[in-house]
Amino acid sequence: MALSPGDPNSHSRPDLLITSHLHLDWDVDFDRKVVSGVATLTLEKLVSDCSSLLLDVNMLDISSIKYNSTEELQYTVGPAGCCGSKLEVVLPQTTSASFTVSLTYTTSTQSPALQWLSPEQTAGKKHPYVFSQGQAILNRSLFPCQDSPAVKAPYTASVRAPSALTVLMSAIREEDPVAAGGGRLVHKFNQKVPIQSYLVAFAVGALESRKIGPRSHVWSEAEFVEKAAFDFSETETMLKTAEDLCGPYVWGIYDILVLPPSFPFGGMENPCLTFATPTLLSGDKSNADVIAHEIAHSWTGNLVTNFNFEHFWLNEGFTVFTERKIIGRMHGEPSRHFSAILRWKDLQETVNVNLGPNNPLTALVPRLAGVDPDDAFSVVPYEKGSTFLWYLEDTVGGAVLFEPFLKSYYKKFAYQSIHSDTFKSYFLEYFANVESVKTIDWDTWFNKPGMPIYKPNFDESLAQACWELAKKWQTWDISTPAPFDKEFESFSATQKQEFLGTLLNDSPLDHTKLEKMGAMYSLDSCSNVEIVFRWIRLGIKARWEPSLAEALKLATVQGRMKFVRPLFKDLYGWEEKRQQAIDTFKAHRGEMMYVCAEMVAKDLHITP
């Protein structure tokens, strides 16, 4: 059942009391692997007779709750479920229209929002490191909150940490750090733009930065900072292109933090400070489209937000669509289309193989009552959502009409959280005089499972050569000389991915062909993880023994779920290697961030 009327995954009731400001006063303790301190919520009453405050928590050790910093309040913590626990705070009989509730607490050493790394697990090997991940509903294990994307508030923070380390947050630093005693410094931050709870993020480590634009720095451990500065050197161009598409950038700075390899996502759109995986660092800028994606989130998701995670496509579908618009403007329309072609195959695999075409989680607006949003995570809201917007653009008459609509949409709903029907109503109002919109089957698009009912008429010019080379390999008679020229060498990184992806979607290749391909194209020494990932999967599909060690290595040296989960799933399907995959996962589980470890455990059918 749904936990509250407005959000199936949150116990909070922002229809009664809503957070208008958050202040965090934290101590980061590497010895105990906890964050402790006080979270102060400023709350506004929306109804007069509110006797209690409901918040979301998960494994928090709460020691005190006070009303307006003085009056101790009684509280109870409910049983734990897939969405954490309900914290009910009994309010005084008389409360003002606006008041504060301060909660003193300590996180659990097992907090799913935090990844603690020993010095040995970092590139520098000298200092520990910690970072957080809040989306979807993990930040309730970092601080008590109304952990629903329907609630957006500005926040401030004071964070004390060892003086040898740098503290970064999804906010703007207010002043230089000052001494806090005991070899620690206090770092102060301010995020003036209202944001949802999952966007509160921090990292503490031995970090360096390089300036890569007038409003951007890239941060990482010293060992990666120069590579990151090179690969992300087009950030300002992407920002300007996004502004042209979406409107003014309201967040002030746009910095990028390249995290340690265990970070489970390609990127995370934390405002002012995108978190990025080091698997993007290919040395040729070919994976920088992830940065275009995170930049797009500055409007699609962070400025205009899904009301709850059933409407996640409003965040991710719009972001993918905008990301590809940025790519198209920077590199040409064929590149935009080719990016969509590449991911169409991922959508097909997810819908038709992994989840099944009748699985309700393949609907654009799934029902998530009783479901952890992380369990529903897939490419569906990204790719099916983006395809829907492509369809709408075609339906109304193309980009010349649709792009101004999107800019007006971001302006109208800025700083708000909305439902899919809100978007639908605004779209129909904006295009009221366009006859073709009457043909849109909204119910099927929103609520029916399966692949999209429309496939864009893609420009396949960049894909044709990939498909032709794949066919040559598929039809090559290995008793004859290999009929391959140097096509592969002339391919872009994304074309190489499409070539391998095409082969992956066909029958397994003969081992002799795999040996020849690996040697001819030097695939084992490739520095682009996207290419290596597809190459390894191609070998697993053919049950080619050399791919096993490479698969287990890639699945454990980094924690990006895009790579880790398919690799372990593929190995689980290789019956003779299944137990080795399970044993390897168990041996490395402690190095993975919670969300990755939990998802892989389910993929491998490992019960708690």
C-alpha positions as CSV (number, residue, x, y, z in Angstrom):
1,M,0.0,0.0,0.0
2,A,1.0,3.6,-0.5
3,L,2.8,5.1,2.5
4,S,1.1,8.5,2.1
5,P,-1.6,10.1,-0.1
6,G,0.9,12.0,-2.3
7,D,3.9,9.6,-2.4
8,P,3.8,5.8,-2.2
9,N,7.4,5.8,-1.0
10,S,7.4,8.4,1.7
11,H,5.8,8.4,5.1
12,S,5.8,12.2,5.2
13,R,2.7,14.4,4.9
14,P,3.8,17.7,3.1
15,D,0.1,18.4,2.5
16,L,-0.1,19.2,6.3
17,L,3.3,20.5,7.2
18,I,6.0,21.4,4.6
19,T,9.7,22.0,4.9
20,S,10.7,25.5,3.9
21,H,14.4,25.3,4.9
22,L,16.9,22.7,6.0
23,H,20.1,23.3,8.0
24,L,22.6,20.5,8.6
25,D,25.3,20.7,11.3
26,W,27.5,17.7,10.9
27,D,30.6,15.9,12.2
28,V,32.2,13.5,9.8
29,D,33.8,10.7,11.8
30,F,36.1,8.4,9.7
31,D,37.1,6.3,12.7
32,R,33.5,5.3,13.5
33,K,32.3,5.6,9.9
34,V,29.3,7.8,10.9
35,V,28.0,11.3,10.4
36,S,26.5,12.8,13.5
37,G,25.0,16.2,14.3
38,V,21.8,18.1,14.1
39,A,19.3,18.5,11.3
40,T,17.0,21.6,11.7
41,L,13.9,21.7,9.6
42,T,11.9,25.0,9.3
43,L,8.3,24.0,8.8
44,E,5.2,25.8,7.5
45,K,1.8,24.7,8.6
46,L,-0.7,24.2,5.8
47,V,-3.5,23.1,8.1
48,S,-4.3,24.5,11.5
49,D,-4.9,21.3,13.5
50,C,-1.7,19.4,13.0
51,S,-0.7,17.5,16.1
52,S,2.3,15.6,14.8
53,L,5.1,15.7,12.2
54,L,5.8,12.7,10.1
55,L,9.3,12.2,8.7
56,D,11.2,9.5,6.8
57,V,14.2,7.9,8.5
58,N,16.3,4.8,7.9
59,M,18.6,3.3,10.6
60,L,19.2,6.7,12.3
61,D,20.1,6.8,16.0
62,I,18.0,9.8,17.2
63,S,18.9,11.1,20.7
64,S,16.9,14.3,20.9
65,I,14.2,16.3,19.1
66,K,13.4,19.9,20.0
67,Y,10.7,22.5,19.1
68,N,12.2,25.9,18.3
69,S,15.6,24.7,19.8
70,T,14.2,24.6,23.3
71,E,11.2,22.3,24.0
72,E,11.9,18.6,24.0
73,L,9.5,16.6,21.9
74,Q,8.3,13.0,22.2
75,Y,8.6,10.8,19.2
76,T,8.3,7.2,18.0
77,V,10.0,5.3,15.2
78,G,7.9,2.8,13.3
79,P,9.0,-0.6,12.0
80,A,11.5,-0.8,9.1
81,G,10.3,-1.6,5.6
82,C,11.5,-1.4,2.0
83,C,11.2,2.4,2.3
84,G,12.7,2.8,5.8
85,S,10.7,3.8,8.8
86,K,8.2,6.5,9.8
87,L,9.3,9.0,12.5
88,E,6.3,10.5,14.2
89,V,7.1,13.6,16.3
90,V,4.4,14.8,18.7
91,L,4.1,18.6,18.4
92,P,3.1,21.0,21.2
93,Q,-0.6,21.7,21.5
94,T,0.0,25.2,20.2
95,T,2.5,25.9,17.4
96,S,3.2,28.9,15.4
97,A,2.5,29.1,11.6
98,S,6.3,28.6,11.1
99,F,8.6,26.8,13.5
100,T,11.7,24.7,13.6
101,V,12.2,21.1,14.7
102,S,15.9,20.2,15.5
103,L,16.8,16.5,15.5
104,T,20.1,15.3,17.0
105,Y,21.2,12.0,15.6
106,T,23.9,9.7,14.3
107,T,23.9,7.7,11.1
108,S,24.3,3.9,11.1
109,T,27.7,2.4,10.1
110,Q,25.6,0.6,7.5
111,S,23.9,3.7,6.1
112,P,22.9,2.9,2.5
113,A,23.5,6.6,1.6
114,L,27.2,6.5,2.5
115,Q,30.2,4.9,1.0
116,W,33.2,4.9,3.3
117,L,36.6,4.1,1.7
118,S,39.8,3.3,3.6
119,P,43.0,4.9,2.4
120,E,43.9,1.7,0.6
121,Q,40.7,1.9,-1.5
122,T,41.6,5.4,-2.8
123,A,43.9,6.3,-5.7
124,G,46.3,8.2,-3.4
125,K,46.4,5.5,-0.7
126,K,47.0,8.1,2.1
127,H,43.7,9.4,3.2
128,P,40.2,8.0,3.7
129,Y,37.2,9.1,1.6
130,V,33.4,9.3,2.0
131,F,30.7,10.3,-0.4
132,S,26.9,10.1,-0.4
133,Q,24.2,9.1,-2.8
134,G,20.6,10.2,-2.1
135,Q,18.5,9.2,-5.0
136,A,16.0,7.7,-4.9
137,I,15.2,7.4,-1.2
138,L,18.6,6.9,0.4
139,N,19.0,10.3,2.1
140,R,16.5,9.3,4.8
141,S,19.5,7.3,6.1
142,L,21.6,10.4,6.1
143,F,19.2,12.9,7.8
144,P,15.6,12.9,8.9
145,C,13.5,14.6,6.3
146,Q,10.3,14.7,4.2
147,D,12.0,12.4,1.7
148,S,9.7,13.0,-1.2
149,P,10.6,14.9,-4.4
150,A,7.3,16.8,-3.9
151,V,9.1,18.8,-1.1
152,K,11.7,21.3,-2.3
153,A,13.6,23.6,0.1
154,P,16.9,25.6,0.2
155,Y,19.5,24.3,2.6
156,T,22.6,25.4,4.5
157,A,25.3,23.3,6.1
158,S,28.2,23.3,8.5
159,V,30.5,20.3,8.1
160,R,33.4,19.4,10.3
161,A,36.1,17.1,8.9
162,P,39.8,16.4,9.2
163,S,41.9,19.4,8.1
164,A,43.9,17.4,5.6
165,L,40.7,16.7,3.6
166,T,38.4,18.8,1.3
167,V,34.7,18.9,1.8
168,L,32.4,19.5,-1.2
169,M,28.6,19.7,-1.3
170,S,25.7,20.2,-3.7
171,A,25.8,23.9,-2.8
172,I,28.0,26.9,-2.9
173,R,30.8,27.4,-0.4
174,E,30.1,30.4,1.8
175,E,33.6,31.1,3.0
176,D,37.0,29.6,3.5
177,P,37.1,26.7,6.0
178,V,38.0,27.7,9.6
179,A,39.6,25.8,12.4
180,A,37.2,23.7,14.6
181,G,39.7,22.2,17.0
182,G,41.0,18.7,17.2
183,G,42.7,18.9,13.8
184,R,39.4,19.6,12.1
185,L,38.1,22.4,9.9
186,V,34.5,23.5,9.5
187,H,33.2,24.0,6.0
188,K,30.1,26.1,5.4
189,F,27.7,25.8,2.4
190,N,24.6,27.5,1.1
191,Q,22.1,26.2,-1.5
192,K,19.7,29.1,-2.1
193,V,17.6,27.3,-4.8
194,P,14.9,25.0,-3.4
195,I,15.8,21.4,-4.0
196,Q,14.3,18.0,-3.2
197,S,15.9,16.0,-0.4
198,Y,17.7,13.5,-2.6
199,L,19.8,16.3,-4.1
200,V,21.6,17.0,-0.8
201,A,25.0,15.4,-1.3
202,F,28.5,15.7,0.0
203,A,32.0,14.2,-0.4
204,V,35.1,14.3,1.8
205,G,38.5,13.3,0.6
206,A,42.0,14.4,-0.6
207,L,40.7,16.4,-3.6
208,E,42.2,18.7,-6.1
209,S,40.6,20.9,-8.7
210,R,41.2,22.4,-12.1
211,K,39.4,25.2,-13.7
212,I,37.7,24.1,-16.9
213,G,35.4,27.1,-17.6
214,P,34.2,30.4,-16.3
215,R,31.8,28.8,-13.9
216,S,33.2,25.3,-13.7
217,H,35.9,23.3,-11.9
218,V,36.6,19.6,-12.1
219,W,37.5,17.9,-8.8
220,S,39.0,14.5,-8.1
221,E,42.0,12.8,-6.4
222,A,45.2,14.1,-7.8
223,E,45.8,11.0,-9.8
224,F,42.8,11.7,-12.1
225,V,42.4,15.4,-12.2
226,E,44.3,16.1,-15.4
227,K,42.5,13.4,-17.3
228,A,39.2,14.7,-16.0
229,A,40.0,18.2,-17.0
230,F,40.8,17.0,-20.6
231,D,37.7,14.7,-21.0
232,F,35.3,17.4,-19.6
233,S,36.9,20.4,-21.3
234,E,33.7,21.0,-23.4
235,T,31.6,21.6,-20.3
236,E,31.0,25.3,-20.9
237,T,30.0,24.7,-24.5
238,M,27.5,22.2,-23.3
239,L,26.2,24.7,-20.6
240,K,25.7,27.4,-23.2
241,T,24.0,25.1,-25.6
242,A,21.7,23.9,-22.8
243,E,20.8,27.5,-21.9
244,D,19.9,28.2,-25.4
245,L,17.5,25.3,-25.4
246,C,16.1,25.6,-21.8
247,G,16.6,29.1,-20.5
248,P,18.9,30.7,-17.9
249,Y,21.1,28.5,-15.7
250,V,20.1,29.4,-12.1
251,W,22.6,27.4,-10.0
252,G,25.6,29.8,-10.2
253,I,28.4,27.3,-10.6
254,Y,28.6,23.9,-12.4
255,D,31.4,21.8,-10.9
256,I,32.1,18.1,-11.5
257,L,33.5,15.7,-9.0
258,V,35.0,12.5,-10.3
259,L,34.4,9.9,-7.6
260,P,36.2,6.7,-6.8
261,P,35.3,3.7,-8.9
262,S,32.7,2.3,-6.5
263,F,30.2,5.1,-7.4
264,P,27.2,3.2,-8.8
265,F,26.0,5.6,-11.5
266,G,27.4,7.3,-14.6
267,G,26.6,10.6,-13.1
268,M,24.4,12.2,-10.5
269,E,22.9,15.6,-11.0
270,N,23.6,17.1,-7.6
271,P,23.2,20.8,-8.1
272,C,26.4,22.9,-8.4
273,L,28.4,19.6,-8.2
274,T,27.7,16.8,-10.6
275,F,29.0,13.5,-9.3
276,A,30.7,11.4,-12.1
277,T,32.2,7.9,-12.4
278,P,35.8,7.6,-13.4
279,T,34.7,5.1,-16.1
280,L,33.9,8.2,-18.2
281,L,37.6,9.0,-18.5
282,S,38.4,7.5,-21.8
283,G,41.1,10.0,-22.9
284,D,39.1,11.0,-26.1
285,K,36.0,12.8,-24.6
286,S,33.8,10.2,-26.1
287,N,31.9,9.5,-22.9
288,A,31.3,13.2,-22.1
289,D,27.6,12.8,-23.2
290,V,27.0,11.8,-19.6
291,I,28.0,15.4,-18.6
292,A,25.6,16.8,-21.2
293,H,22.9,14.6,-19.5
294,E,23.8,15.9,-16.0
295,I,23.8,19.5,-17.3
296,A,20.4,19.0,-18.8
297,H,19.1,17.9,-15.3
298,S,19.7,21.5,-14.2
299,W,16.3,22.1,-15.8
300,T,14.8,18.7,-16.2
301,G,14.6,17.1,-12.8
302,N,16.3,19.7,-10.6
303,L,14.3,22.8,-11.6
304,V,11.1,21.0,-12.8
305,T,10.8,17.8,-10.8
306,N,8.7,14.6,-10.7
307,F,6.1,14.8,-7.9
308,N,7.0,11.2,-6.9
309,F,9.0,8.4,-8.5
310,E,6.0,7.0,-10.3
311,H,6.5,10.0,-12.6
312,F,10.3,9.6,-12.9
313,W,10.2,9.9,-16.7
314,L,9.5,13.6,-16.2
315,N,13.0,13.8,-14.8
316,E,14.9,11.3,-17.0
317,G,12.9,11.2,-20.3
318,F,13.2,14.9,-20.6
319,T,16.9,14.8,-19.6
320,V,17.8,12.2,-22.3
321,F,15.8,14.2,-24.9
322,T,17.6,17.4,-23.9
323,E,21.0,15.7,-23.7
324,R,20.6,14.5,-27.3
325,K,19.5,18.0,-28.4
326,I,22.8,19.3,-26.9
327,I,24.7,16.6,-28.8
328,G,22.8,17.4,-32.0
329,R,23.6,21.1,-31.8
330,M,27.3,20.5,-31.0
331,H,28.0,17.6,-33.4
332,G,25.1,17.5,-35.9
333,E,21.7,15.9,-36.2
334,P,23.1,12.5,-37.3
335,S,25.0,12.3,-34.0
336,R,21.8,13.0,-32.1
337,H,20.0,10.2,-34.0
338,F,22.9,7.8,-33.7
339,S,22.9,8.3,-29.9
340,A,19.2,7.3,-29.8
341,I,19.8,4.3,-32.1
342,L,22.5,3.1,-29.7
343,R,20.2,3.2,-26.7
344,W,17.2,1.8,-28.5
345,K,18.9,-1.6,-28.3
346,D,19.3,-1.2,-24.5
347,L,15.6,-0.4,-24.2
348,Q,14.7,-3.5,-26.3
349,E,16.9,-5.7,-24.1
350,T,15.4,-4.3,-20.9
351,V,11.8,-4.6,-22.0
352,N,11.8,-7.8,-24.0
353,V,14.5,-9.8,-22.2
354,N,15.3,-8.5,-18.7
355,L,11.8,-7.4,-17.5
356,G,9.4,-8.8,-20.0
357,P,7.1,-6.8,-22.3
358,N,4.1,-7.3,-20.0
359,N,5.9,-6.3,-16.8
360,P,4.1,-3.3,-15.3
361,L,7.4,-1.7,-14.5
362,T,7.9,-1.1,-18.2
363,A,5.0,1.4,-18.2
364,L,6.0,5.0,-18.4
365,V,4.1,5.7,-15.2
366,P,4.4,2.6,-13.1
367,R,2.6,2.0,-9.8
368,L,5.2,1.9,-6.9
369,A,3.1,1.2,-3.8
370,G,5.0,-1.2,-1.7
371,V,8.0,-1.1,-4.1
372,D,11.4,0.4,-3.4
373,P,12.0,2.8,-6.3
374,D,15.5,1.4,-6.8
375,D,13.9,-2.0,-7.5
376,A,12.0,-0.3,-10.4
377,F,15.1,1.4,-11.8
378,S,15.8,0.7,-15.5
379,V,16.4,2.5,-18.8
380,V,12.6,2.6,-19.3
381,P,11.9,6.1,-18.0
382,Y,15.0,7.3,-19.8
383,E,14.5,5.8,-23.2
384,K,10.8,5.3,-23.4
385,G,10.3,8.7,-22.0
386,S,12.7,10.3,-24.5
387,T,10.9,8.5,-27.3
388,F,7.6,9.8,-26.2
389,L,8.9,13.4,-26.4
390,W,10.4,12.6,-29.8
391,Y,6.9,11.4,-30.8
392,L,5.3,14.6,-29.4
393,E,7.8,16.8,-31.3
394,D,7.0,15.0,-34.6
395,T,3.3,15.2,-33.9
396,V,3.1,19.0,-33.4
397,G,5.3,19.8,-36.4
398,G,9.0,19.5,-35.4
399,A,11.6,21.2,-33.3
400,V,10.8,24.7,-34.5
401,L,7.5,24.4,-32.6
402,F,8.4,21.9,-29.8
403,E,11.6,23.5,-28.5
404,P,9.9,26.9,-27.6
405,F,7.2,24.9,-25.9
406,L,9.8,23.1,-23.7
407,K,11.5,26.4,-22.8
408,S,8.1,27.7,-21.7
409,Y,7.3,24.5,-19.8
410,Y,10.6,24.9,-17.8
411,K,9.8,28.5,-17.0
412,K,6.2,27.9,-16.0
413,F,6.9,25.0,-13.7
414,A,10.4,26.1,-12.3
415,Y,10.9,25.3,-8.6
416,Q,7.8,23.0,-8.7
417,S,7.2,19.2,-8.5
418,I,4.5,18.0,-10.9
419,H,2.6,14.9,-12.1
420,S,2.5,13.5,-15.7
421,D,-1.1,14.8,-16.0
422,T,0.2,18.3,-15.3
423,F,2.5,18.1,-18.2
424,K,-0.2,16.6,-20.4
425,S,-2.6,19.5,-19.5
426,Y,0.0,22.2,-20.2
427,F,0.9,20.5,-23.5
428,L,-2.7,20.3,-24.7
429,E,-3.3,23.9,-23.6
430,Y,-0.1,25.1,-25.5
431,F,-1.0,23.2,-28.7
432,A,-4.7,23.6,-28.5
433,N,-4.9,24.8,-32.1
434,V,-2.8,21.9,-33.5
435,E,-5.3,19.3,-34.8
436,S,-2.8,16.4,-34.7
437,V,-2.6,16.3,-30.9
438,K,-6.1,14.9,-30.8
439,T,-4.6,11.6,-32.1
440,I,-2.2,11.1,-29.1
441,D,-3.1,8.0,-27.1
442,W,-2.0,9.3,-23.7
443,D,-3.3,6.3,-21.8
444,T,-1.2,3.8,-23.7
445,W,1.9,5.9,-23.5
446,F,1.5,6.5,-19.8
447,N,0.0,3.3,-18.5
448,K,0.6,0.3,-20.8
449,P,3.7,-1.9,-20.5
450,G,6.1,-2.8,-23.3
451,M,8.1,-1.1,-26.0
452,P,7.0,2.4,-27.2
453,I,4.2,2.3,-29.7
454,Y,6.2,4.6,-32.0
455,K,9.8,4.4,-33.2
456,P,11.4,7.6,-34.6
457,N,12.5,7.6,-38.2
458,F,16.1,7.6,-37.3
459,D,18.9,9.0,-39.5
460,E,20.9,5.8,-39.8
461,S,23.9,7.2,-41.8
462,L,26.3,6.7,-38.9
463,A,25.0,3.3,-38.1
464,Q,25.0,1.7,-41.5
465,A,28.8,1.1,-41.6
466,C,28.6,-0.5,-38.1
467,W,25.9,-2.9,-39.3
468,E,27.7,-3.7,-42.5
469,L,30.9,-4.6,-40.6
470,A,28.9,-6.7,-38.2
471,K,27.3,-8.6,-41.0
472,K,30.8,-9.3,-42.5
473,W,31.9,-10.9,-39.3
474,Q,28.7,-12.9,-39.0
475,T,28.9,-14.3,-42.5
476,W,32.7,-14.7,-42.7
477,D,33.7,-18.3,-43.5
478,I,36.7,-18.8,-41.2
479,S,38.3,-21.2,-43.6
480,T,38.9,-18.2,-45.9
481,P,41.0,-15.1,-45.4
482,A,39.4,-12.4,-43.2
483,P,37.6,-10.0,-45.5
484,F,38.0,-6.9,-43.2
485,D,39.7,-3.7,-44.1
486,K,40.3,-0.9,-41.6
487,E,36.7,0.1,-41.1
488,F,36.9,-0.4,-37.3
489,E,39.9,1.9,-36.9
490,S,38.0,4.7,-38.6
491,F,34.9,4.3,-36.4
492,S,34.1,6.8,-33.6
493,A,33.9,5.3,-30.1
494,T,30.1,5.2,-30.3
495,Q,30.2,3.5,-33.7
496,K,32.5,0.8,-32.2
497,Q,29.8,0.4,-29.4
498,E,27.1,0.0,-32.0
499,F,29.1,-2.6,-34.0
500,L,29.6,-4.7,-30.9
501,G,26.1,-4.2,-29.8
502,T,24.8,-5.4,-33.1
503,L,26.8,-8.6,-32.8
504,L,25.6,-9.0,-29.2
505,N,22.0,-8.9,-30.4
506,D,22.6,-11.8,-32.9
507,S,23.6,-15.4,-32.6
508,P,26.9,-16.1,-30.6
509,L,30.0,-15.8,-32.6
510,D,32.4,-18.7,-33.3
511,H,35.4,-18.6,-30.9
512,T,37.8,-18.4,-33.8
513,K,36.1,-15.2,-34.9
514,L,36.3,-13.8,-31.3
515,E,40.0,-14.6,-31.1
516,K,40.6,-12.9,-34.5
517,M,38.5,-9.9,-33.6
518,G,40.2,-9.3,-30.3
519,A,43.7,-9.4,-31.9
520,M,42.8,-7.4,-34.9
521,Y,41.1,-4.6,-33.0
522,S,43.2,-4.7,-29.8
523,L,40.0,-4.9,-27.8
524,D,41.7,-6.3,-24.7
525,S,43.7,-3.1,-24.3
526,C,41.0,-0.6,-25.1
527,S,40.7,2.3,-22.6
528,N,37.0,3.0,-23.3
529,V,34.9,1.0,-20.8
530,E,31.8,1.2,-22.9
531,I,33.6,-0.7,-25.7
532,V,35.3,-3.2,-23.3
533,F,31.9,-3.9,-21.6
534,R,30.3,-4.9,-24.9
535,W,33.3,-6.9,-26.0
536,I,33.2,-8.9,-22.8
537,R,29.5,-9.5,-23.0
538,L,30.0,-10.7,-26.6
539,G,32.5,-13.3,-25.3
540,I,30.2,-14.4,-22.5
541,K,27.3,-14.9,-24.9
542,A,29.6,-17.3,-26.9
543,R,30.7,-19.0,-23.7
544,W,34.3,-18.1,-24.6
545,E,36.5,-18.9,-21.7
546,P,38.8,-15.8,-21.9
547,S,35.9,-13.5,-21.3
548,L,35.2,-14.9,-17.8
549,A,38.3,-13.4,-16.1
550,E,37.8,-10.1,-17.9
551,A,34.1,-10.0,-16.9
552,L,34.8,-10.7,-13.2
553,K,37.5,-8.1,-13.2
554,L,35.4,-5.4,-14.8
555,A,32.5,-6.2,-12.5
556,T,34.6,-5.7,-9.4
557,V,37.2,-3.0,-10.1
558,Q,34.4,-0.5,-10.6
559,G,30.8,-0.2,-9.2
560,R,28.8,1.4,-12.0
561,M,25.5,-0.5,-12.2
562,K,25.2,0.0,-15.9
563,F,28.2,-2.4,-16.3
564,V,28.1,-4.5,-13.0
565,R,24.6,-5.7,-13.2
566,P,24.5,-7.0,-16.8
567,L,27.9,-8.7,-16.4
568,F,26.8,-10.6,-13.3
569,K,23.4,-11.4,-14.9
570,D,25.2,-12.7,-18.0
571,L,27.5,-14.9,-15.9
572,Y,24.5,-16.2,-13.9
573,G,23.1,-17.4,-17.2
574,W,26.4,-19.3,-17.9
575,E,25.5,-22.3,-15.8
576,E,29.0,-23.7,-15.5
577,K,30.4,-20.3,-14.3
578,R,27.4,-19.3,-12.1
579,Q,28.9,-20.3,-8.8
580,Q,32.1,-18.6,-9.6
581,A,30.2,-15.4,-10.3
582,I,28.3,-15.7,-7.0
583,D,31.4,-16.4,-5.0
584,T,33.2,-13.4,-6.6
585,F,30.3,-11.1,-5.8
586,K,30.2,-12.2,-2.2
587,A,34.0,-11.7,-1.9
588,H,33.6,-8.1,-3.2
589,R,30.2,-7.1,-1.9
590,G,31.7,-5.0,0.9
591,E,33.5,-2.8,-1.6
592,M,30.2,-1.9,-3.5
593,M,27.9,0.9,-2.5
594,Y,24.7,-0.4,-0.9
595,V,22.3,0.2,-3.9
596,C,24.6,-1.7,-6.3
597,A,25.2,-4.6,-3.9
598,E,21.5,-5.0,-3.2
599,M,20.6,-5.0,-6.9
600,V,23.3,-7.5,-7.9
601,A,22.3,-9.8,-5.0
602,K,18.7,-9.8,-6.4
603,D,20.1,-10.4,-9.9
604,L,22.0,-13.4,-8.6
605,H,19.0,-14.7,-6.6
606,I,20.9,-14.4,-3.3
607,T,18.5,-14.2,-0.4
608,P,19.4,-12.0,2.6
